[in-house]
Amino acid sequence: MPAVVRGGRRQNAKPAPKRTVRSAPGRGAAAAPAGKLHAMSRFGLSPKLTGFAVVAILMLGGGVVLFTGGRAQALGSAVNNAIDNSMAGAGFRLEKVHVEGASPEALTAIKAKLGLYRGQPLARMDLNAVKAQVESVGWVKDVKVLRLLPDTLEIAVTERERLAVWQHEGKTLVIDSTGQPITEADPARFANLPLVVGAGANEAAGSILPLVRQRARLVSRLEALVRVDGRRWDLRLKDGSLVQLPAQNEEGALIQLDRLDHEQRLLELGFARIDLRDPEMIAVRPRETGRPAASAPAAAAGAPAV
């Protein structure tokens, strides 16, 4: 009988033979990707997209170590192309472009700038570049771009307000509320906008037009607002009459004109000129030649001789 040592092992016992564990076919190096596939599947990705994501991760991870310079750039381009192709294969292709808030005229210019095409990879599209392209259109004041997977691009546009048509030095342009020209706008298509004429008229129009628009009878007879010496306005009416406004307190002068028109129907009677430049004295010149101009104190302006 072999000797036994208390509390220990038999001294003459043979060591147990080592067992050789054989790896199952297809396992080993592929075990890590399989684990990643299982983990990524929890996010609801399809097997196709999950497999693609793991391949992209392995390629990117290895590329940083193995390649530098031009080789790394080439690898990056290859990976990007693989991403584009795989995402497009999964259905992430551009099929629809929705542009909201744009007039028909602006929409034509926006589409021409974008240069998008059907089937274009959508997932990696540069939205900032798209935004810059739309903002370069003169009609556009502000724009927001949103990508809606799998196949739609949403573009929300805020257009610049068309304020007036500006005529100066033989050119006619549509201007916005800040006086800036909208170069794509055809003035002939905006005959309903007021006409402002002269140097600086574009910049000053934003302050005078709201005051004029409050007076419907005046607006219906107005042909143009002419900027004089860069400091005041003449209102030219369709019947040839002229209203001369002061350099300051334009609203007060228009209130006086309202009162004259209300009491004497002055705009209907017609006149050659009404001079409102002096707040203390209103001068009215009848249209008939040979008659002297009539003047009236501002306090008695309700009954001028016409």
C-alpha positions, 0 to 999 in steps of 0.5 A: 500500500502506498504511503499516505501523508496526512493533509496532503496528496499521495506522494507517489500519485501520478499527475493527471494527464493534460487535456487538449481542448480543440477549438471549434471550426470557425472560432478563435479570431472570429469570436470577437466579431461574433460577440460584437454582432450579438451586442449590436443586434440588441440595438435593433439593427438588421443582420446586414447593417450589423455585419457592415458596422463590425467590418467598418470598425475592424477596418478603421481600427486596423487602418490607424495602426497599419497605414500612415500618410497616403495609405491611410487616406486611401483606406479612409476613402475606401471605408467611406465608399464602403459605408456609402454603398452599404447604406445605399444598399440598405435603402438610405438613398435620396429619393425625395427633397421637400422645400417648405416656405419657398415661393415658386420663383425662389424654389426654381433658384434653390433647386438649381443651386442644390444640384442633388440627384436621385439615388445619392447616398443620404446618410453621410450627406454634408448638411452644412454644405447644403445649407450654404448652397440654399443661403446663397440664393438671393431670395433666402433669408434663413434656412434649416436642413433636416435629414429624414432617413431612409430617403428624404431631405427636408429644407425649411426656407424663410424668404426675404420680404419683398418691400419695393422696386428700386429705380436708380441709374437706369437699373430697376431692382426688387429690394427687401425690408433692409434695402438689399437687392434681391438679384434673382427677382424680376421687377416686372413680376412685382408691379404691385410693389411700391416704386422708390426712386433715387440714390439712397431710396432703397435704404430709406424706404423701410421707414417711409413705406409703413407710414404711407401704407396706413393711408389707403386713399393715398396709396391708391393714387401713388405712383412713386416715392422719389428720394430728394438730396438723400434727405427727404421724399416727394410723393408723385401721384398718378395724376401728375400731382406732387406732395413734398414731405419734410426731411423730419417728422414725415408722419406729422406731414402725412397727418396734415395731408389726411386732414386736408383730404378728409375736409376738402377731398384734395386728392380727388380735386387734383393739384400741381403741388402741395408743399408740406415741408414747412410745418407752420405753413402749407402751400398748395399750387393748383394745376391750372397755369396762371393762378398764384399758389395758395398758402394757409397756416397750419392751424387753418389748413382745413380750408386752403384756396385751391 
